[in-house]
């Protein structure tokens, strides 16, 4: 009996090891394009084994959606004489803050200081981000949860150049919150006139009071894409209120305006896309007709 018991325990142990190997293989295949310390390493061991197949499929889609964003081409290489990249990283036991952002070459024009000062002193707001994370942590009494879920705030960017007169900057933020399976994504866009060294907003490009008309154009584009079973298949139209909140959240180039929206504003977090592309010719009814508008050809 003694030897039989030992044999039984060994068989159970081997079976468990094989089962874990099989599960781990599935997880690795599903997340193979995720980056270290931003997905797998932040996901607790017991969470991986407790999620359902449906949740795992959603997780795969989140990773694919993120990778599509990262793979988008921009004009950074063309702008290498104009910009340098700056970073801020703070790696603590409870959280990670990792920011990348552009810095304009003030040797080319002293007034580019306006851009740099705004980003470093106002937009990045490192102290405010850190205080917010620590405040959230104080509300969690389970220290095990704190240790298992390290919050992360990651910011990176893409840059676009319009006729060497304007740069558009897309900031994309990955936020990893305690106790959540997927990261959330949010976006900010800045448009900076290189000739006048000023930031430009919605009213500098589009007619005053045209927000409702622009909302209609956006929704027409989403509806057309959805009818074609495009990536917008599970997405929905944006409300007037949401558009007013995001009306400055666009980047431009020579051919289009691209609006960016946070998770769950126009699409679920696990499918669809983060942006809506509108060709310039479609925006002619709402374009502001004056010489300082860089979108006027």
C-alpha positions as CSV (number, residue, x, y, z in Angstrom):
1,X,0.0,0.0,0.0
2,X,2.8,2.3,0.9
3,X,4.4,1.9,-2.6
4,X,1.1,2.2,-4.3
5,X,0.5,5.6,-2.5
6,X,3.8,6.9,-3.6
7,X,3.2,5.8,-7.2
8,X,-0.2,7.5,-7.2
9,X,1.3,10.8,-6.0
10,X,4.0,10.7,-8.6
11,X,1.4,10.2,-11.3
12,X,-0.7,13.1,-10.1
13,X,2.3,15.3,-10.0
14,X,3.4,14.4,-13.5
15,X,-0.2,14.9,-14.7
16,X,-0.4,18.4,-13.2
17,X,2.9,19.4,-14.7
18,X,1.8,18.3,-18.2
19,X,-1.5,20.1,-17.8
20,X,0.2,23.3,-16.8
21,X,2.6,23.0,-19.8
22,X,-0.4,22.7,-22.2
23,X,-2.1,25.7,-20.7
24,X,1.1,27.8,-20.8
25,X,1.6,26.9,-24.4
26,X,-1.9,28.2,-25.3
27,X,-1.3,31.5,-23.4
28,X,2.1,32.0,-24.9
29,X,0.8,31.5,-28.4
30,X,-2.1,33.9,-27.8
31,X,0.1,36.7,-26.4
32,X,3.3,36.2,-28.4
33,X,3.2,39.8,-29.8
34,X,2.8,41.4,-26.4
35,X,5.8,43.2,-25.0
36,X,7.5,42.3,-21.7
37,X,6.4,44.1,-18.6
38,X,3.4,45.4,-20.3
39,X,1.2,42.4,-20.5
40,X,2.3,38.9,-19.5
41,X,4.5,40.0,-16.6
42,X,1.8,42.2,-15.2
43,X,-0.8,39.4,-15.3
44,X,-0.8,37.3,-12.1
45,X,-0.2,33.6,-12.4
46,X,-3.6,32.7,-10.9
47,X,-5.4,35.1,-13.2
48,X,-4.0,33.5,-16.3
49,X,-5.5,30.1,-15.3
50,X,-8.8,31.5,-14.1
51,X,-9.8,33.4,-17.3
52,X,-12.3,31.9,-19.7
53,X,-11.7,31.1,-23.3
54,X,-13.8,34.1,-24.2
55,X,-11.7,36.4,-22.1
56,X,-8.6,34.9,-23.6
57,X,-9.8,35.7,-27.1
58,X,-10.6,39.3,-26.0
59,X,-7.1,39.5,-24.6
60,X,-5.7,38.4,-28.0
61,X,-7.7,41.1,-29.7
62,X,-6.5,43.8,-27.3
63,X,-2.9,42.8,-28.1
64,X,-3.5,42.8,-31.9
65,X,-5.3,46.1,-31.7
66,X,-2.4,47.6,-29.7
67,X,0.2,46.2,-32.2
68,X,-1.7,47.8,-35.1
69,X,-1.3,51.1,-33.4
70,X,2.4,50.6,-32.7
71,X,3.0,49.6,-36.4
72,X,1.5,52.8,-37.8
73,X,4.0,54.7,-39.8
74,X,4.8,58.3,-38.9
75,X,7.3,61.1,-39.9
76,X,9.7,60.9,-37.0
77,X,12.7,60.0,-39.3
78,X,11.9,62.9,-41.5
79,X,11.8,65.2,-38.5
80,X,15.1,64.0,-36.9
81,X,16.7,67.5,-37.2
82,X,13.7,69.1,-35.6
83,X,13.0,66.8,-32.7
84,X,14.9,64.7,-30.2
85,X,13.2,62.2,-27.9
86,X,13.1,62.7,-24.1
87,X,12.2,60.1,-21.6
88,X,11.1,60.0,-18.0
89,X,11.1,56.7,-16.1
90,X,10.3,56.0,-12.5
91,X,10.4,52.3,-11.5
92,X,9.0,51.7,-8.0
93,X,7.7,48.6,-6.2
94,X,4.1,49.7,-6.5
95,X,4.1,51.4,-9.9
96,X,6.0,52.1,-13.1
97,X,5.9,55.5,-14.9
98,X,7.6,55.4,-18.3
99,X,7.1,58.4,-20.6
100,X,8.6,59.2,-24.0
101,X,7.9,62.6,-25.5
102,X,9.4,64.9,-28.3
103,X,11.6,67.9,-27.7
104,X,11.9,70.6,-30.4
105,X,15.3,71.9,-31.3
106,X,15.4,75.4,-30.0
107,X,18.6,76.1,-31.9
108,X,16.5,76.2,-35.0
109,X,14.0,78.7,-33.5
110,X,14.0,80.1,-30.0
111,X,10.3,80.2,-29.9
112,X,10.0,76.4,-30.0
113,X,10.5,76.8,-26.3
114,X,6.8,77.3,-26.1
115,X,6.2,73.7,-27.2
116,X,8.9,72.2,-24.9
117,X,7.8,74.2,-21.9
118,X,4.2,73.1,-22.2
119,X,5.0,69.5,-22.6
120,X,7.4,69.3,-19.6
121,X,5.7,71.6,-17.2
122,X,2.0,71.1,-18.0
123,X,1.2,68.1,-20.2
124,X,3.4,65.4,-18.6
125,X,2.3,66.3,-15.1
126,X,4.5,63.6,-13.6
127,X,3.9,64.7,-10.0
128,X,0.1,64.5,-10.5
129,X,0.2,61.0,-12.1
130,X,2.4,59.7,-9.2
131,X,0.1,61.3,-6.6
132,X,-3.0,59.7,-8.3
133,X,-1.4,56.2,-8.3
134,X,-0.4,56.5,-4.6
135,X,-3.9,57.7,-3.7
136,X,-5.5,54.7,-5.4
137,X,-3.1,52.4,-3.6
138,X,-4.0,53.8,-0.2
139,X,-7.6,52.7,-0.9
140,X,-6.6,49.1,-1.3
141,X,-6.3,47.4,2.1
142,X,-5.2,44.0,0.7
143,X,-1.4,44.2,0.5
144,X,-1.3,41.0,-1.5
145,X,-3.3,42.8,-4.2
146,X,-0.8,45.6,-4.2
147,X,2.1,43.3,-4.7
148,X,0.5,41.3,-7.4
149,X,-0.8,44.2,-9.5
150,X,1.8,46.8,-10.2
151,X,0.2,49.8,-11.8
152,X,1.8,51.2,-14.9
153,X,1.5,54.5,-16.8
154,X,3.2,54.3,-20.2
155,X,3.2,57.1,-22.7
156,X,4.7,57.1,-26.2
157,X,4.0,59.2,-29.3
158,X,3.9,59.5,-33.1
159,X,4.6,62.6,-35.1
160,X,3.3,63.8,-38.4
161,X,4.4,66.7,-40.6
162,X,2.2,68.9,-42.8
163,X,4.1,70.8,-45.5
164,X,6.9,71.6,-43.1
165,X,4.6,74.2,-41.5
166,X,2.8,72.2,-38.8
167,X,3.5,69.1,-36.7
168,X,0.8,66.8,-35.3
169,X,1.7,64.8,-32.2
170,X,-0.3,61.7,-31.2
171,X,0.3,60.7,-27.6
172,X,-0.9,57.2,-26.8
173,X,-1.2,56.2,-23.1
174,X,-1.3,52.6,-21.8
175,X,-2.8,52.5,-18.3
176,X,-2.5,49.2,-16.3
177,X,-4.8,49.4,-13.3
178,X,-4.8,47.2,-10.3
179,X,-7.1,44.2,-10.6
180,X,-7.9,44.6,-14.4
181,X,-7.2,42.0,-17.0
182,X,-6.6,44.4,-19.9
183,X,-4.8,47.7,-20.2
184,X,-6.9,50.8,-21.1
185,X,-5.8,53.2,-23.8
186,X,-6.3,56.9,-24.1
187,X,-5.0,59.5,-26.5
188,X,-4.1,63.2,-26.7
189,X,-3.3,65.1,-29.9
190,X,-1.4,68.3,-30.3
191,X,-1.1,70.4,-33.4
192,X,1.7,73.0,-33.4
193,X,2.3,75.7,-36.0
194,X,6.1,75.8,-36.7
195,X,6.0,79.2,-38.3
196,X,4.2,81.0,-35.5
197,X,5.2,78.7,-32.7
198,X,1.6,78.4,-31.4
199,X,-0.7,75.4,-30.7
200,X,-3.7,75.1,-32.9
201,X,-7.2,73.7,-32.0
202,X,-10.4,72.8,-33.7
203,X,-11.5,76.4,-34.4
204,X,-8.2,77.1,-36.2
205,X,-8.9,74.4,-38.8
206,X,-12.7,74.2,-39.0
207,X,-15.6,76.6,-39.1
208,X,-16.9,77.9,-35.7
209,X,-20.0,76.1,-34.7
210,X,-19.4,73.2,-37.1
211,X,-19.1,70.5,-34.4
212,X,-22.5,68.9,-35.1
213,X,-21.7,68.8,-38.9
214,X,-18.3,67.2,-38.1
215,X,-20.0,64.6,-35.8
216,X,-22.3,63.7,-38.7
217,X,-19.3,63.3,-41.1
218,X,-17.5,61.1,-38.5
219,X,-20.6,58.9,-38.0
220,X,-21.1,58.5,-41.8
221,X,-17.6,57.2,-42.1
222,X,-18.1,54.8,-39.2
223,X,-21.4,53.6,-40.7
224,X,-19.9,53.1,-44.2
225,X,-17.0,51.0,-42.8
226,X,-19.3,49.0,-40.6
227,X,-21.5,48.1,-43.6
228,X,-18.4,46.8,-45.3
229,X,-17.7,44.5,-42.3
230,X,-14.5,46.5,-41.8
231,X,-12.7,46.8,-38.4
232,X,-15.6,49.0,-37.3
233,X,-18.0,46.0,-37.3
234,X,-18.7,46.1,-33.6
235,X,-18.4,49.9,-33.2
236,X,-21.0,52.5,-32.8
237,X,-21.7,56.1,-33.7
238,X,-20.2,58.8,-31.5
239,X,-22.5,61.1,-29.6
240,X,-22.5,64.9,-29.9
241,X,-21.4,65.2,-26.3
242,X,-18.5,62.8,-26.8
243,X,-17.4,64.6,-29.9
244,X,-17.3,68.0,-28.1
245,X,-15.0,66.4,-25.5
246,X,-12.7,65.0,-28.2
247,X,-13.0,67.6,-30.9
248,X,-9.3,68.7,-30.6
249,X,-8.1,65.1,-30.6
250,X,-6.9,64.8,-34.2
251,X,-3.7,64.6,-36.2
252,X,-3.3,65.8,-39.8
253,X,-1.2,65.2,-42.9
254,X,-1.4,66.2,-46.6
255,X,-4.3,63.9,-47.3
256,X,-6.5,63.4,-44.2
257,X,-7.6,64.2,-40.7
258,X,-7.5,61.3,-38.2
259,X,-9.5,61.5,-35.0
260,X,-8.5,59.4,-32.0
261,X,-10.8,58.3,-29.2
262,X,-10.2,56.5,-25.9
263,X,-11.3,53.0,-25.3
264,X,-15.0,52.4,-25.4
265,X,-15.9,55.8,-26.9
266,X,-16.5,54.4,-30.5
267,X,-15.4,50.7,-30.1
268,X,-15.1,48.1,-27.4
269,X,-11.7,47.9,-25.9
270,X,-11.1,44.4,-27.3
271,X,-12.0,45.0,-31.0
272,X,-12.4,47.7,-33.6
273,X,-10.0,50.6,-33.8
274,X,-9.0,53.7,-31.9
275,X,-9.4,56.2,-34.8
276,X,-11.5,57.4,-37.6
277,X,-9.8,58.6,-40.8
278,X,-11.5,61.3,-42.9
279,X,-10.1,62.3,-46.3
280,X,-9.6,66.1,-46.7
281,X,-12.0,66.4,-49.6
282,X,-14.8,65.1,-47.4
283,X,-14.1,68.0,-45.0
284,X,-14.4,70.8,-47.5
285,X,-17.8,71.9,-46.1
286,X,-16.4,72.5,-42.6
287,X,-12.8,73.7,-43.4
288,X,-12.1,77.2,-42.2
289,X,-11.2,79.3,-45.3
290,X,-8.4,81.6,-44.2
291,X,-4.7,81.7,-45.0
292,X,-3.4,80.5,-41.7
293,X,-5.2,77.2,-42.0
294,X,-2.5,74.7,-43.1
295,X,-5.2,72.4,-44.5
296,X,-6.2,74.9,-47.2
297,X,-4.3,73.9,-50.3
